[in-house]
Every structure is written in structure tokens, then in C-alpha cells.
Amino acid sequence: MTPCRTIYSERRGGTKDSNWSKNLTPLFDSKLRAHMREFLIRQGFEMK
């Protein structure tokens, strides 16, 4: 068992069956702050 699963199973009656990476996967499936590139270009920053 991974450390997170061990902690989840030991607290709150062990009802949560998840892990850290599974919880964060949806966060990294999409681009974060997609609007920032255009904003920075308008502010005079050069992008590669």
C-alpha cells in the first residue's frame, strides 16, 4: 500500500480509496492559465 492509501485507510474508518496522483490527474489534463500567454505578449514579453 502507498503511504497515502495507508493514511486514508487508517483515518475516518478507511472509507476513502484513492491516492494522491489519482486526485491530481484531472488538474493536469488541461492547460492551466491558458490566457496568460496572450496577456504576457500584450504586456511586451517575447515568447519562444
C-alpha positions in Angstrom: 0.0 0.0 0.0 1.3 3.5 -0.8 1.7 6.0 2.1 -1.4 8.0 1.1 -3.5 4.9 0.8 -2.3 3.8 4.3 -3.2 7.1 5.8 -6.6 7.2 4.0 -7.4 3.6 5.2 -6.4 4.4 8.8 -8.4 7.6 9.2 -12.2 8.1 9.0 -12.9 4.4 9.1 -11.0 3.6 5.9 -13.8 4.7 3.6 -11.7 6.6 1.1 -9.9 4.6 -1.5 -7.8 7.0 -3.5 -4.2 8.2 -4.0 -2.5 11.5 -4.5 -1.7 11.1 -8.1 -5.2 9.9 -9.0 -6.6 13.0 -7.2 -4.4 15.4 -9.2 -4.7 13.8 -12.6 -7.8 15.9 -13.7 -5.8 19.1 -12.7 -3.1 18.3 -15.2 -5.2 17.1 -18.0 -5.9 20.6 -19.2 -3.7 23.6 -19.7 -3.5 25.9 -16.7 -3.8 29.6 -17.2 -4.2 29.3 -21.0 -5.0 33.0 -21.1 -1.6 34.1 -19.7 0.4 33.7 -22.9 -1.7 36.3 -24.8 -1.7 38.5 -21.7 2.1 38.5 -21.5 2.5 39.1 -25.2 0.3 42.2 -24.9 2.5 43.3 -22.0 5.6 43.2 -24.2 7.1 39.8 -23.3 8.5 37.8 -26.1 7.6 34.1 -26.2 9.5 31.2 -27.8 
